[in-house]
């Protein structure tokens, strides 16, 4: 056994031992091959008809992919892109219904997540590979790797929603339709215009800063995306005082329809006073980290035992995967806006719209629909010119494809049927 393999085995043992001591569900699996590469998922982790595999040499990555509908050739393909803190695994319960309808369904662990490798998990890494259009290149390369010139649709949830939208913006010939879930696409950027003959000096007035205004509230607050850009976040969550499994459980519960106080509505403006109306998983108390925030909303043992969309064995998959990788790979995606990396190249698409068929799905109890005031409306009125449907699914919060997998599958198939 070489040094790298021995280190991986010892690390896995160190992660599993505390969970065993606490009597928690652990999924025993030798995760690494003798050459230090990751194994596919154990079959016991996945529904029948869904398999785990790897595709090498895609834009510098070894991509872990969940796949359904692989038994026969010449099927139209679907590409499913997950969000944070999710995995390809988050699509597990919609993949088989889509495959049964005749599609070849591909769900990768996106760059920065899960068993996909070739990315740097350090906070101080070069962020350039995590920029939006490089992730589009990951998606494009994966489509080509499977031998396709195009896919019937790209479908994205949470952070995967704007990624799917940018796939559609940049390569409409490849991504023939798009479904965005939980995070509305506000549209491509705008560039300054009609100023060639403007002789006025630049406006030096200070623009009000909503983040400063949040901090100045009587109850000081901070926006979760700004918090996600800071150095300590990964440790806050990865090494949460309540334990990683309970952190993920509480985080998922707090943003789901199971938390009865999730009753979202349109906000009047992007101001501190309006933002402060949202739950603390979006607008956090200034002096609390995310693990402390969600710990206040940990579901009761009864709620845990009756949860059908995130049973303990599913939670154990998330805990094992994030226990191994931490969260920094996903968090690096939240740092793009503040860094400005990739901004210039997406400005090449300023004013461009999504003109292929599109759809939006969210949970009726999902604040993600409204957290960026005006985006939900702009998506429908200007960003997408052929939006076929908008669905707010009852009984679902933020994790719509997990909380209401059957209804999500039905809506996706209804949309796909409309394309023919």
N, C-alpha and C positions, 0 to 999 in steps of 0.2 A: 504493500500500500504506500503510495507516494505521499509527500508532505501535504500537498493540496487536498488530496482525498481524505487523509487522516484529519485534517483541520475541519473539513466539511462534516465528517461523521461526528466529531467531537462537538461541533457547533449544534448539530441536530439533536444530539443527546442532551446538551445543556438546555435547549429550548423545551424539550419534551419532559424532562425530569420535574420541573416545578409544576407543570400541569398535572402530572401523575400524582404528585404529592397532594395537590388540592382536590383530587378526585374528579377532574374534568375530563371531558371526552377528548381523546387523542387518536388521531388517525396514524397508525403505525405504517411506515413506508420507508424503504431505503430510497432516499431522494436522488442519490447521485450514482452514476456509473463509475467504473474503475478509472476512467480518464477525467473524472471531475465534472462531467456534463450532467445536466438535470435529466432525471427520468420523466416520462409522461406520467400523468395522473394514474392512480390505481383505478381499475374498472369500477370498484365499489363506490367511488366518489361521484359517478356520473349516471344519469338516466340511461336506460337502454337506447341504443341507436346513436349515442353521442360518444365520440372517442377523442382522446388526447394525443397530439403528435407535435413534431417540431419541423420547421422549415428553416434551413440554413441559408446564410449569405443573402439576406434581404436588407439592403441599405446598412450593412454593418452589423446586423442583428441575427441572432438565432431566435426565431419567433416561435413561442408556444401557441398552438392553435387548438381550439375545440372545434370539432367537425361533425356534421350530420348530413345525411343524404349522400354519402360517399360510395354507396354500394353500386350505383349505376352511373354511367357516363352521360355526357351531353345534357346535363341539367343546367338551367339558369342559376347563377350564383347570387348569394346574398352575403354582404359583409357587415358584421355586427361589432360596434365599437363601444366599449364600456367607459365608465367614468371613475370618480374617486369617492371613497376608497373601495373600488370594486375590482373585479377580475373578469376574464373571459367566462369564468364560472357563473357570473351573475346572469348570463343568458341561458343557462342550462335548461330551464323549463319551457322556453319558447322555441328551442332549436328543433326538437323532434316534430312538433306540429308543423313547422315551416318545411321541414324535410319531407314529411308525409304528404305535403301538398305538391311535391315535385321539385323542391329547390335543393341546391348544394349550399349548405349553410356553414360559414366560416366565422369564428369568433376568436380573435387573437388576444393574448395579453399584450396591451399596448406598451410601447416604449416606456420604461420606468416601472413596470409592474410585473409581478408574478414570476413565471418561469421563463419569460423572454429575457435573454441576456445580450450583452454587447453595449450596455449603457453604464454610466458611472453613478454610483449611489451617494457620492459625497456632496455636501452642501457647497463646497468650494470648487466644484467641477466647472468646466466650461459649459455654459447653458445652451450654447448654439445648437447642439443636436436635438434639444427639446423644443425648438421653435415649431410653430404651427405647420408651416409648409414642409418641414422635414418629416413631421409625422404623417402628413399627406403622402409624402414620398414612401414612407413605410407601408402605408395602405396600398398604394399603387403597385409597389414592388411585390407585395403579397398576392394581389390579384393576378399579376403576371406570372408569379411563381407557380400558381395552380393552373396555368395554361389558358387563362381567360383574357379576352380583349376588353371585356366590360362585365359589369355586374348588373343584375336587374334593379338592385337598390342597395344603398348604403344606409345603415340604421345606427344612430348613435344616441346614447343616454348620458345625461349629466355632462361632464367634460367631453365625452364622446359625441355630444350633440353638435357643438360648434365645429368639432373636428370633421364630422360627417358633412356639415354644411360647407366647410372649406373644400372638402373633396368634391362636392357638387359644383362649387363656384369655379374651381380651377380646371377640372377635367370632366365636363359634362358628357363627353364622348365615352368615358369609362364608367362613370357613376350616373346611370341613366335615370335614377329617381332617388329621393332621399326622404327618410323619416327622422325627425328630430324629436327627442324625448326629454322632458323635464326642464331643459334649458333653451328658451327661445333664441333664435338667431337674429341679432339686431341689425345685421346687414354688413356690407363691406364698408371700409372707411371712406371718409370724404377728404378731399384736398381743398385748400384755399382756392377761391376763384374770383374773377372779376375785380382784380386789384392792381392791374398793370398801370393804370393812370391815377392811382390813389397816392396823393402826395402827403398825406397825413403821416406824422411820425407814429411809431408803434405805440399801442396802448399799454401803459405801464401800470394801470390799476391792478391791484391784487385780486385775482379771482377767488371767491369764497371756496374753501376747501372743506368738503363734506366730512373728511376724516378728522380734521381738526375740530369741526363742529360736534362730531360724535364724542370726542374726548372732553369737550367743554360742557356737555349735558350735565344736569344736576346729578344724574346717575351716569358717570363716565362710561363710555362704550367704545368698542372697536369693531371694525368690519372683519369678518372671518377671512376674507381673501388677503387682506393686509397682514393679518396674523400669520397666515399660511406662508408668507414670504420670509418670515424671520427664522433665525438660526435654530432656536430651541424647540421648534414645533415637532420635529420628528421624534426627538427624545421624549417630549411631553406625552405623545401618543403611544409610541413604541414601548416605552417603559412606564406606562401609566400606573399610578399608585394602586388602582383597583385591579390591575392585571390586564393584559392585552385582550383576552376574550371578553371580559366584562366591559371594557372600553368599546369594542366593536359592537357588542350587543346593545349598549346604551345609545351609541351614536345612531345605529340603524333604527332603533325604537323611536328615538326623539324626532326623527325626520319622517316617520311613517304615519299612516292613518291610525295606527294603534295608539299613538299619543293624541288624546282627544282634543287637546288645545290647538291642534293644527287646523285652523279655519282661515285659509288665506283669502285675500281680496286685493283689488288693485290699489296701489299707492298713488297719491296725488303727484308726487315729484321725488326727485333724487335729492332729498334733504335729510339732515340728521333727524329731525323730528318725525318724518315719515318712516325712515328706515328703522327707527327705534321701536316701531310697532311690530316688527318681525321677531320671531323667537330667537333665543340666545345662541342657537347653532349658526345663525347668520350674523346677528348683531350681538356680540359677546360683551360681557362685563369686562371693563378694562383690566381688572386685577386677576382675572381667571384665565387659565388655559383651557383647551378644548376637552381634555380628559376630565378636569374638574367641572366643566360646564355640563357635560352630558351625564356625569355621575349623579347629578341631582334628579335625573329622570330615568334612572335604571328601572326597567320593568320589574314587577313583582314576580316571585316564583310561579304563581298561578298564570300570569301573563306569558311567562317564558314557556311553561309546560303546554300551553294551548296554542302557541304560535305555530302555524302550519307553513308559513312562507320562509321562515328562517329557523328550522329545527336545529337542535344542538349539533347534529352531525354536519349540517351545512356551515354553521358558525365555526366548527372546528377546522374546516377547510380554509376559511378566511384567516383564522388565528394562526394556523400553521404556515400559510404562505406569507402573511405580513410579519409573523414572528421571525421568519428567515430573512426577509428583504428590508423590513422597516418601511417607512412611508415616503422617504425623501425623493424617490424617483417620481412618484405622482405629484409631490409638492413642488418639484422643479417646474412643472407646467404652470403653476400659479405665479411663478416669479417672472414669467415672460413679459407681462404687462408693465411691471415696474422697471424692468431692465431695458426695455425698448428693443431687445434683440428680436429680429425678424419683422419689425414694424415696416422697414423700408420695402421689403419684398411683397408684403401683403398690400401695400399702397399701390402696387402695380394693378390691382384689381378694383381700385376705387370706383364706386358707382356701379359695379357689375352686379347683376341680380342672379338669383337661382331661377332658371327658366324651365327646368325639367319638373315633372310632377313631384309634389312635396306634400308632407303631412306632419302634423304635430300631435304628440300624445303626452299627457301628463296625468298625474293623480289629482283628483278633485281636492285632496288635502295637501297638495304640494305647494309650498311657498316659492319653490324655484320658478314657477310660472311668472311670478310678479316681482321677484326680488330686484330686478333691474327695471325700474319704471319706464314704460314706453316700449320695451323690447318686444313684448308679446304682440302689441299692436303693429309695430313696424314690420315684424316678420310677416304678418298677414297682408299688410297694406302696400308694402314696397319691396321688402327684401326678397320675397318669393312671388313670382308672377303666375304660378300655376299651383296654388295651394288647394289640394283636393278636399282636405278635412282637418278639423281640429277637434280633439277628443280630450275631455277631462274625466278620467275614469273614477267612478265612485268606489270607495273602499280601498283606495290607494293613496299613499303619500308620495314621497320622493322616489321610492324604489319600485316604480310601477310595474316593470316587467318581472319583478320577484313577488311583489304583494298580490298582483292580479295577473298571473301568467296566462291563464286561459283567455281572459278578455283581451289582453295585449296581443296574443297570438291571433285572435279573431279579427281584431282591427287591422293588424298588419296584413293578413291574408285578404281582407276586404280591399285594402289599398292596392295590394299587388294585383288583385283581379281587375281593378279599374284601369290598369296599365295596358291590358291586352285589347 
